[in-house]
């Protein structure tokens, strides 16, 4: 009986143990079956400012899901320095393991991004280096060398990045500055570019692999789930809006719309198009951390001062000059990033000035041609207002100016002040701009409107 009782207690303890194991095993089995997650981010083509928010988003997403690593698959000849610096800072702050798989090249800005990762893997036949900064000139012109202070800044960025990842800092500096000489590696006067074999010998890279599967094996993640990241539509738009050519077009269209809107009554399509273009420009550069509250404030102040100068103050004076400087300054500073020198800032301001001048020329041409176009005629009131219909004719005191010639006392945009027979008269043009001091002639008098046009200087017909 005692043996039977003992066996009964043993069965009870055994069943209890099995019950506990049944409760614990599902969690243990799920943990055993769970595969590590690895994100793959392509770094290819030209490195531009729109790439930075894309990389930052993927790193945040990978950190949020507890990913084992983020692999940057690098194949680039480089791009913008400020974009590479933004990505570099993001990689150094990352809370997830970062890996650069150089397949097949990491040149210039691509080298800085690769050095900022925790682990570098290179494919056979790959290259890394040649990172001296240059300044892009006019379209079709070759790139120009930058100032020594820019080279010095980038040299220290490369060195600091290599030091933070325990890589040879001298090799990183030699990639940027041709004056850096390393015995047995690179002579003075030449930039350093390393092949896969050379980078391996000098301990700049950690592993060598020819494909992604081999990279995962070397990282101990052979069974990992690969998630290849791709840009969202918003990130793709940002890359488009921050392109130098597209940025110039947005500025030109924005200023064109505002100029045309100022010359038109009410608020219509030109104003909407102009403000939308400037908003897209600022939105794209805001997301890539070029435009901040300072730039937005400068642009806003510039626009407000220009509106005050045009609508509230006669002529063109201090408010208008300050408004133009603030507007150009805000737009120009939105085009430069970290490490920009005065040469880069002046180049950006020149880009903005060219865009604004283009907008002014197009606006003048549009305002002159628009009344002659079928579409433009619909925007202009041409209905006659006869006295028989109850409309009053022009005052006799105003009709005496019909056919008179005089001088524009202020800039007509299109309204302003003119001098006729030593009297100041309010006049308006048919839409054209007339500078102060230009000779004018009264075309017609409509109600209380005295419409004038500019005339050529003719000594035989000029007013005495």
C-alpha positions as a Python dict, from the first residue, in 0.01 Angstrom:
ca = {
    (1, 'X'): (0, 0, 0),
    (2, 'X'): (282, 237, 86),
    (3, 'X'): (444, 161, -253),
    (4, 'X'): (119, 237, -430),
    (5, 'X'): (79, 563, -234),
    (6, 'X'): (437, 660, -316),
    (7, 'X'): (377, 596, -682),
    (8, 'X'): (59, 809, -660),
    (9, 'X'): (250, 1106, -518),
    (10, 'X'): (515, 1062, -787),
    (11, 'X'): (250, 1066, -1060),
    (12, 'X'): (98, 1380, -910),
    (13, 'X'): (434, 1558, -904),
    (14, 'X'): (502, 1438, -1256),
    (15, 'X'): (171, 1570, -1384),
    (16, 'X'): (231, 1905, -1210),
    (17, 'X'): (575, 1928, -1369),
    (18, 'X'): (432, 1849, -1711),
    (19, 'X'): (167, 2117, -1660),
    (20, 'X'): (432, 2379, -1577),
    (21, 'X'): (638, 2275, -1880),
    (22, 'X'): (329, 2299, -2101),
    (23, 'X'): (279, 2658, -1985),
    (24, 'X'): (644, 2754, -2033),
    (25, 'X'): (728, 2566, -2354),
    (26, 'X'): (513, 2773, -2599),
    (27, 'X'): (702, 3089, -2506),
    (28, 'X'): (1032, 2906, -2523),
    (29, 'X'): (946, 2750, -2857),
    (30, 'X'): (846, 3090, -3003),
    (31, 'X'): (1170, 3241, -2876),
    (32, 'X'): (1366, 2960, -3036),
    (33, 'X'): (1180, 2989, -3365),
    (34, 'X'): (1194, 3372, -3386),
    (35, 'X'): (1435, 3485, -3661),
    (36, 'X'): (1651, 3794, -3623),
    (37, 'X'): (1556, 4085, -3849),
    (38, 'X'): (1812, 4266, -4066),
    (39, 'X'): (1733, 4582, -4266),
    (40, 'X'): (1913, 4649, -4594),
    (41, 'X'): (1941, 5013, -4710),
    (42, 'X'): (2070, 5091, -5062),
    (43, 'X'): (2327, 5374, -5078),
    (44, 'X'): (2374, 5412, -5450),
    (45, 'X'): (2395, 5680, -5716),
    (46, 'X'): (2447, 6040, -5611),
    (47, 'X'): (2429, 6109, -5238),
    (48, 'X'): (2193, 6402, -5196),
    (49, 'X'): (2014, 6571, -4910),
    (50, 'X'): (1700, 6363, -4952),
    (51, 'X'): (1893, 6047, -4861),
    (52, 'X'): (1953, 6161, -4502),
    (53, 'X'): (1590, 6146, -4374),
    (54, 'X'): (1546, 5810, -4549),
    (55, 'X'): (1844, 5656, -4365),
    (56, 'X'): (1733, 5812, -4036),
    (57, 'X'): (1380, 5672, -4071),
    (58, 'X'): (1506, 5319, -4142),
    (59, 'X'): (1741, 5328, -3842),
    (60, 'X'): (1457, 5441, -3615),
    (61, 'X'): (1226, 5173, -3753),
    (62, 'X'): (1493, 4904, -3709),
    (63, 'X'): (1555, 5015, -3351),
    (64, 'X'): (1183, 5007, -3277),
    (65, 'X'): (1139, 4644, -3388),
    (66, 'X'): (1460, 4528, -3219),
    (67, 'X'): (1642, 4446, -3544),
    (68, 'X'): (1975, 4267, -3521),
    (69, 'X'): (2147, 4498, -3769),
    (70, 'X'): (2106, 4755, -4046),
    (71, 'X'): (2324, 4691, -4351),
    (72, 'X'): (2402, 4980, -4586),
    (73, 'X'): (2474, 4837, -4931),
    (74, 'X'): (2711, 5102, -5068),
    (75, 'X'): (2786, 5160, -5435),
    (76, 'X'): (2839, 5531, -5497),
    (77, 'X'): (3086, 5780, -5638),
    (78, 'X'): (2978, 6033, -5372),
    (79, 'X'): (2770, 6348, -5365),
    (80, 'X'): (2699, 6640, -5132),
    (81, 'X'): (2925, 6684, -4832),
    (82, 'X'): (2648, 6820, -4607),
    (83, 'X'): (2428, 6520, -4690),
    (84, 'X'): (2710, 6279, -4601),
    (85, 'X'): (2771, 6463, -4272),
    (86, 'X'): (2402, 6434, -4177),
    (87, 'X'): (2405, 6059, -4247),
    (88, 'X'): (2735, 6019, -4063),
    (89, 'X'): (2592, 6186, -3750),
    (90, 'X'): (2282, 5969, -3768),
    (91, 'X'): (2492, 5650, -3791),
    (92, 'X'): (2710, 5748, -3495),
    (93, 'X'): (2397, 5805, -3284),
    (94, 'X'): (2227, 5483, -3395),
    (95, 'X'): (2118, 5237, -3123),
    (96, 'X'): (2120, 4942, -3362),
    (97, 'X'): (2421, 4765, -3510),
    (98, 'X'): (2522, 4926, -3839),
    (99, 'X'): (2716, 4758, -4121),
    (100, 'X'): (2850, 4895, -4449),
    (101, 'X'): (2869, 4639, -4730),
    (102, 'X'): (3080, 4813, -4996),
    (103, 'X'): (2974, 4652, -5320),
    (104, 'X'): (3160, 4776, -5523),
    (105, 'X'): (3274, 5129, -5435),
    (106, 'X'): (3251, 5389, -5159),
    (107, 'X'): (3405, 5702, -5305),
    (108, 'X'): (3407, 6052, -5151),
    (109, 'X'): (3088, 6099, -4943),
    (110, 'X'): (3031, 5723, -4961),
    (111, 'X'): (3362, 5669, -4780),
    (112, 'X'): (3254, 5892, -4488),
    (113, 'X'): (2923, 5708, -4457),
    (114, 'X'): (3100, 5371, -4459),
    (115, 'X'): (3353, 5479, -4195),
    (116, 'X'): (3064, 5584, -3965),
    (117, 'X'): (2926, 5228, -3942),
    (118, 'X'): (3035, 4978, -3676),
    (119, 'X'): (3141, 4711, -3925),
    (120, 'X'): (3272, 4741, -4281),
    (121, 'X'): (3254, 4453, -4527),
    (122, 'X'): (3403, 4490, -4876),
    (123, 'X'): (3343, 4285, -5186),
    (124, 'X'): (3639, 4176, -5397),
    (125, 'X'): (3728, 4438, -5655),
    (126, 'X'): (3591, 4718, -5443),
    (127, 'X'): (3739, 5063, -5369),
    (128, 'X'): (3711, 5319, -5091),
    (129, 'X'): (3855, 5671, -5062),
    (130, 'X'): (3920, 5977, -5286),
    (131, 'X'): (3712, 6211, -5072),
    (132, 'X'): (3854, 6558, -5136),
    (133, 'X'): (3570, 6815, -5143),
    (134, 'X'): (3511, 7016, -5460),
    (135, 'X'): (3270, 7296, -5555),
    (136, 'X'): (3037, 7239, -5847),
    (137, 'X'): (3056, 7523, -6099),
    (138, 'X'): (2814, 7639, -6365),
    (139, 'X'): (2645, 7375, -6584),
    (140, 'X'): (2902, 7225, -6818),
    (141, 'X'): (3196, 7372, -6627),
    (142, 'X'): (3441, 7148, -6438),
    (143, 'X'): (3434, 7125, -6059),
    (144, 'X'): (3655, 7376, -5878),
    (145, 'X'): (3879, 7314, -5574),
    (146, 'X'): (3749, 7449, -5244),
    (147, 'X'): (3923, 7661, -4982),
    (148, 'X'): (4179, 7512, -4744),
    (149, 'X'): (3945, 7557, -4446),
    (150, 'X'): (3687, 7329, -4613),
    (151, 'X'): (3951, 7064, -4677),
    (152, 'X'): (4067, 7098, -4317),
    (153, 'X'): (3712, 7062, -4188),
    (154, 'X'): (3645, 6747, -4391),
    (155, 'X'): (3985, 6600, -4295),
    (156, 'X'): (3893, 6629, -3927),
    (157, 'X'): (3543, 6492, -3990),
    (158, 'X'): (3699, 6182, -4146),
    (159, 'X'): (3956, 6148, -3868),
    (160, 'X'): (3697, 6189, -3590),
    (161, 'X'): (3473, 5933, -3757),
    (162, 'X'): (3756, 5679, -3790),
    (163, 'X'): (3862, 5734, -3428),
    (164, 'X'): (3509, 5681, -3301),
    (165, 'X'): (3500, 5342, -3476),
    (166, 'X'): (3860, 5245, -3379),
    (167, 'X'): (3992, 5257, -3736),
    (168, 'X'): (4326, 5402, -3854),
    (169, 'X'): (4265, 5781, -3852),
    (170, 'X'): (4566, 5856, -4075),
    (171, 'X'): (4413, 5653, -4357),
    (172, 'X'): (4088, 5847, -4325),
    (173, 'X'): (4270, 6182, -4337),
    (174, 'X'): (4474, 6077, -4643),
    (175, 'X'): (4147, 6015, -4830),
    (176, 'X'): (4063, 6387, -4801),
    (177, 'X'): (4391, 6579, -4801),
    (178, 'X'): (4666, 6518, -5057),
    (179, 'X'): (4919, 6675, -4816),
    (180, 'X'): (4887, 6379, -4577),
    (181, 'X'): (5172, 6136, -4630),
    (182, 'X'): (5181, 5781, -4489),
    (183, 'X'): (5504, 5589, -4530),
    (184, 'X'): (5456, 5278, -4740),
    (185, 'X'): (5094, 5364, -4814),
    (186, 'X'): (5056, 5699, -4993),
    (187, 'X'): (5302, 5966, -5105),
    (188, 'X'): (5247, 6337, -5050),
    (189, 'X'): (5046, 6506, -5324),
    (190, 'X'): (4813, 6213, -5391),
    (191, 'X'): (4474, 6120, -5250),
    (192, 'X'): (4432, 5781, -5090),
    (193, 'X'): (4206, 5524, -5253),
    (194, 'X'): (4227, 5165, -5130),
    (195, 'X'): (4127, 4844, -5301),
    (196, 'X'): (3960, 4565, -5106),
    (197, 'X'): (4292, 4387, -5057),
    (198, 'X'): (4469, 4706, -4942),
    (199, 'X'): (4188, 4803, -4706),
    (200, 'X'): (4199, 4452, -4556),
    (201, 'X'): (4577, 4465, -4508),
    (202, 'X'): (4562, 4805, -4337),
    (203, 'X'): (4276, 4695, -4107),
    (204, 'X'): (4033, 4953, -4240),
    (205, 'X'): (3765, 4687, -4306),
    (206, 'X'): (3651, 4401, -4087),
    (207, 'X'): (3543, 4135, -4336),
    (208, 'X'): (3549, 4045, -4704),
    (209, 'X'): (3243, 3902, -4878),
    (210, 'X'): (3108, 3882, -5231),
    (211, 'X'): (2734, 3867, -5161),
    (212, 'X'): (2476, 3946, -4897),
    (213, 'X'): (2444, 3582, -4788),
    (214, 'X'): (2812, 3570, -4702),
    (215, 'X'): (2785, 3901, -4515),
    (216, 'X'): (2509, 3757, -4297),
    (217, 'X'): (2718, 3446, -4227),
    (218, 'X'): (3014, 3657, -4117),
    (219, 'X'): (2785, 3857, -3886),
    (220, 'X'): (2641, 3539, -3736),
    (221, 'X'): (2300, 3615, -3885),
    (222, 'X'): (2275, 3351, -4156),
    (223, 'X'): (1911, 3272, -4070),
    (224, 'X'): (1804, 3636, -4044),
    (225, 'X'): (1495, 3779, -4212),
    (226, 'X'): (1603, 4041, -4467),
    (227, 'X'): (1389, 4351, -4503),
    (228, 'X'): (1497, 4569, -4794),
    (229, 'X'): (1403, 4929, -4722),
    (230, 'X'): (1268, 5160, -4991),
    (231, 'X'): (1186, 5528, -4996),
    (232, 'X'): (836, 5654, -4926),
    (233, 'X'): (670, 5887, -5175),
    (234, 'X'): (736, 6180, -4942),
    (235, 'X'): (1108, 6099, -4921),
    (236, 'X'): (1125, 6069, -5300),
    (237, 'X'): (960, 6411, -5333),
    (238, 'X'): (1208, 6560, -5087),
    (239, 'X'): (1498, 6430, -5299),
    (240, 'X'): (1339, 6596, -5602),
    (241, 'X'): (1264, 6928, -5431),
    (242, 'X'): (1618, 6958, -5287),
    (243, 'X'): (1786, 6899, -5623),
    (244, 'X'): (1976, 7219, -5716),
    (245, 'X'): (1799, 7263, -6052),
    (246, 'X'): (1453, 7193, -5909),
    (247, 'X'): (1523, 7428, -5616),
    (248, 'X'): (1608, 7711, -5858),
    (249, 'X'): (1291, 7642, -6058),
    (250, 'X'): (1075, 7650, -5743),
    (251, 'X'): (1228, 7983, -5639),
    (252, 'X'): (1179, 8132, -5987),
    (253, 'X'): (817, 8011, -6012),
    (254, 'X'): (745, 8132, -5658),
    (255, 'X'): (876, 8481, -5724),
    (256, 'X'): (707, 8493, -6066),
    (257, 'X'): (370, 8410, -5914),
    (258, 'X'): (409, 8671, -5640),
    (259, 'X'): (516, 8946, -5884),
    (260, 'X'): (226, 8876, -6120),
    (261, 'X'): (-17, 8859, -5828),
    (262, 'X'): (98, 9199, -5698),
    (263, 'X'): (14, 9351, -6037),
    (264, 'X'): (-330, 9188, -6048),
    (265, 'X'): (-633, 9279, -5839),
    (266, 'X'): (-752, 9037, -5571),
    (267, 'X'): (-584, 8702, -5504),
    (268, 'X'): (-589, 8438, -5775),
    (269, 'X'): (-401, 8160, -5947),
    (270, 'X'): (-58, 8334, -5973),
    (271, 'X'): (-48, 8400, -5600),
    (272, 'X'): (-149, 8044, -5514),
    (273, 'X'): (111, 7899, -5752),
    (274, 'X'): (382, 8131, -5620),
    (275, 'X'): (320, 8063, -5252),
    (276, 'X'): (284, 7689, -5317),
    (277, 'X'): (621, 7681, -5496),
    (278, 'X'): (795, 7860, -5210),
    (279, 'X'): (621, 7632, -4959),
    (280, 'X'): (744, 7321, -5143),
    (281, 'X'): (1095, 7465, -5152),
    (282, 'X'): (1093, 7533, -4776),
    (283, 'X'): (924, 7200, -4695),
    (284, 'X'): (1189, 6997, -4876),
    (285, 'X'): (1480, 7190, -4727),
    (286, 'X'): (1318, 7185, -4382),
    (287, 'X'): (1303, 6805, -4381),
    (288, 'X'): (1669, 6773, -4475),
    (289, 'X'): (1759, 7024, -4199),
    (290, 'X'): (1884, 7300, -4423),
    (291, 'X'): (1597, 7541, -4362),
    (292, 'X'): (1508, 7622, -4002),
    (293, 'X'): (1298, 7880, -3824),
    (294, 'X'): (1563, 8144, -3895),
    (295, 'X'): (1536, 8099, -4272),
    (296, 'X'): (1154, 8085, -4261),
    (297, 'X'): (1147, 8404, -4052),
    (298, 'X'): (1382, 8585, -4292),
    (299, 'X'): (1171, 8489, -4594),
    (300, 'X'): (849, 8590, -4417),
    (301, 'X'): (991, 8929, -4312),
    (302, 'X'): (1119, 8989, -4665),
    (303, 'X'): (777, 8923, -4820),
    (304, 'X'): (597, 9140, -4564),
    (305, 'X'): (836, 9433, -4616),
    (306, 'X'): (798, 9409, -4994),
    (307, 'X'): (418, 9413, -4965),
    (308, 'X'): (437, 9718, -4735),
    (309, 'X'): (672, 9896, -4975),
    (310, 'X'): (456, 9825, -5280),
    (311, 'X'): (109, 9894, -5139),
    (312, 'X'): (159, 10141, -4855),
    (313, 'X'): (465, 10349, -4935),
    (314, 'X'): (532, 10558, -5248),
    (315, 'X'): (838, 10487, -5460),
    (316, 'X'): (1100, 10234, -5350),
    (317, 'X'): (1306, 10293, -5037),
    (318, 'X'): (1444, 10141, -4719),
    (319, 'X'): (1164, 9889, -4658),
    (320, 'X'): (1194, 9749, -5008),
    (321, 'X'): (1573, 9720, -4989),
    (322, 'X'): (1561, 9543, -4650),
    (323, 'X'): (1284, 9314, -4779),
    (324, 'X'): (1489, 9208, -5081),
    (325, 'X'): (1799, 9143, -4866),
    (326, 'X'): (1596, 8938, -4613),
    (327, 'X'): (1424, 8738, -4887),
    (328, 'X'): (1746, 8660, -5073),
    (329, 'X'): (1923, 8580, -4746),
    (330, 'X'): (1655, 8337, -4628),
    (331, 'X'): (1637, 8155, -4961),
    (332, 'X'): (2017, 8145, -4996),
    (333, 'X'): (2079, 8010, -4645),
    (334, 'X'): (1821, 7737, -4713),
    (335, 'X'): (2057, 7598, -4978),
    (336, 'X'): (2368, 7556, -4762),
    (337, 'X'): (2440, 7305, -4492),
    (338, 'X'): (2697, 7198, -4236),
    (339, 'X'): (3054, 7304, -4306),
    (340, 'X'): (2963, 7564, -4564),
    (341, 'X'): (3225, 7834, -4622),
    (342, 'X'): (3167, 8189, -4743),
    (343, 'X'): (3238, 8074, -5096),
    (344, 'X'): (2958, 7817, -5072),
    (345, 'X'): (2722, 8074, -4917),
    (346, 'X'): (2796, 8328, -5190),
    (347, 'X'): (2742, 8060, -5455),
    (348, 'X'): (2403, 7978, -5303),
    (349, 'X'): (2308, 8347, -5295),
    (350, 'X'): (2412, 8377, -5659),
    (351, 'X'): (2186, 8085, -5742),
    (352, 'X'): (1894, 8260, -5572),
    (353, 'X'): (1966, 8595, -5740),
    (354, 'X'): (1973, 8432, -6084),
    (355, 'X'): (1638, 8263, -6011),
    (356, 'X'): (1482, 8592, -5892),
    (357, 'X'): (1611, 8787, -6194),
    (358, 'X'): (1470, 8518, -6421),
    (359, 'X'): (1135, 8552, -6245),
    (360, 'X'): (1137, 8932, -6291),
    (361, 'X'): (1214, 8903, -6663),
    (362, 'X'): (942, 8642, -6712),
    (363, 'X'): (693, 8853, -6513),
    (364, 'X'): (757, 9163, -6726),
    (365, 'X'): (719, 8960, -7045),
    (366, 'X'): (405, 8791, -6915),
    (367, 'X'): (239, 9116, -6809),
    (368, 'X'): (310, 9265, -7151),
    (369, 'X'): (193, 8965, -7352),
    (370, 'X'): (-98, 8846, -7135),
    (371, 'X'): (-354, 9106, -7249),
    (372, 'X'): (-299, 8996, -7611),
    (373, 'X'): (-359, 8626, -7545),
    (374, 'X'): (-707, 8466, -7570),
    (375, 'X'): (-677, 8340, -7214),
    (376, 'X'): (-551, 8675, -7093),
    (377, 'X'): (-842, 8864, -7247),
    (378, 'X'): (-1081, 8671, -7024),
    (379, 'X'): (-901, 8815, -6724),
    (380, 'X'): (-941, 9176, -6842),
    (381, 'X'): (-1267, 9369, -6828),
    (382, 'X'): (-1335, 9506, -7177),
    (383, 'X'): (-1708, 9576, -7145),
    (384, 'X'): (-1807, 9932, -7242),
    (385, 'X'): (-1984, 10143, -6981),
    (386, 'X'): (-2193, 10393, -7187),
    (387, 'X'): (-2375, 10687, -7036),
    (388, 'X'): (-2705, 10551, -7174),
    (389, 'X'): (-2669, 10257, -6937),
    (390, 'X'): (-2644, 10490, -6643),
    (391, 'X'): (-2266, 10512, -6610),
    (392, 'X'): (-2111, 10853, -6553),
    (393, 'X'): (-1853, 10980, -6796),
    (394, 'X'): (-1516, 11120, -6697),
    (395, 'X'): (-1505, 11451, -6518),
    (396, 'X'): (-1426, 11753, -6734),
    (397, 'X'): (-1133, 11833, -6507),
    (398, 'X'): (-985, 11490, -6589),
    (399, 'X'): (-1071, 11489, -6960),
    (400, 'X'): (-845, 11787, -7015),
    (401, 'X'): (-546, 11554, -6969),
    (402, 'X'): (-641, 11342, -7274),
    (403, 'X'): (-344, 11333, -7514),
    (404, 'X'): (-120, 11524, -7275),
    (405, 'X'): (244, 11434, -7234),
    (406, 'X'): (432, 11447, -6908),
    (407, 'X'): (676, 11269, -6676),
    (408, 'X'): (624, 10979, -6435),
    (409, 'X'): (691, 11128, -6090),
    (410, 'X'): (704, 10783, -5923),
    (411, 'X'): (742, 10429, -6048),
    (412, 'X'): (411, 10317, -6201),
    (413, 'X'): (340, 9957, -6084),
    (414, 'X'): (99, 10006, -6261),
    (415, 'X'): (-47, 10297, -6063),
    (416, 'X'): (143, 10600, -5943),
    (417, 'X'): (195, 10975, -5971),
    (418, 'X'): (270, 11177, -6288),
    (419, 'X'): (347, 11541, -6363),
    (420, 'X'): (144, 11722, -6634),
    (421, 'X'): (186, 12097, -6675),
    (422, 'X'): (354, 12112, -6332),
    (423, 'X'): (57, 11938, -6164),
    (424, 'X'): (61, 11603, -5978),
    (425, 'X'): (-195, 11361, -6122),
    (426, 'X'): (-287, 11003, -6020),
    (427, 'X'): (-247, 10777, -6324),
    (428, 'X'): (-240, 10409, -6412),
    (429, 'X'): (-82, 10209, -6695),
    (430, 'X'): (-227, 9921, -6895),
    (431, 'X'): (-18, 9679, -6692),
    (432, 'X'): (339, 9769, -6778),
    (433, 'X'): (596, 9903, -6534),
    (434, 'X'): (717, 10259, -6597),
    (435, 'X'): (1014, 10393, -6407),
    (436, 'X'): (1013, 10735, -6243),
    (437, 'X'): (1135, 11003, -6483),
    (438, 'X'): (1018, 10827, -6801),
    (439, 'X'): (809, 11032, -7047),
    (440, 'X'): (444, 10926, -7067),
    (441, 'X'): (129, 11010, -7264),
    (442, 'X'): (-238, 10995, -7166),
    (443, 'X'): (-417, 10737, -7381),
    (444, 'X'): (-770, 10770, -7246),
    (445, 'X'): (-973, 10885, -6947),
    (446, 'X'): (-1224, 10636, -6804),
    (447, 'X'): (-1429, 10765, -6514),
    (448, 'X'): (-1171, 10862, -6256),
    (449, 'X'): (-895, 10659, -6426),
    (450, 'X'): (-631, 10835, -6632),
    (451, 'X'): (-461, 10565, -6841),
    (452, 'X'): (-109, 10638, -6966),
    (453, 'X'): (166, 10468, -7162),
    (454, 'X'): (538, 10517, -7196),
    (455, 'X'): (661, 10708, -7504),
    (456, 'X'): (1001, 10722, -7668),
    (457, 'X'): (1222, 11022, -7619),
    (458, 'X'): (1157, 11237, -7929),
    (459, 'X'): (1324, 11580, -7926),
    (460, 'X'): (1090, 11716, -8189),
    (461, 'X'): (773, 11623, -7997),
    (462, 'X'): (891, 11640, -7637),
    (463, 'X'): (715, 11870, -7398),
    (464, 'X'): (888, 12196, -7327),
}
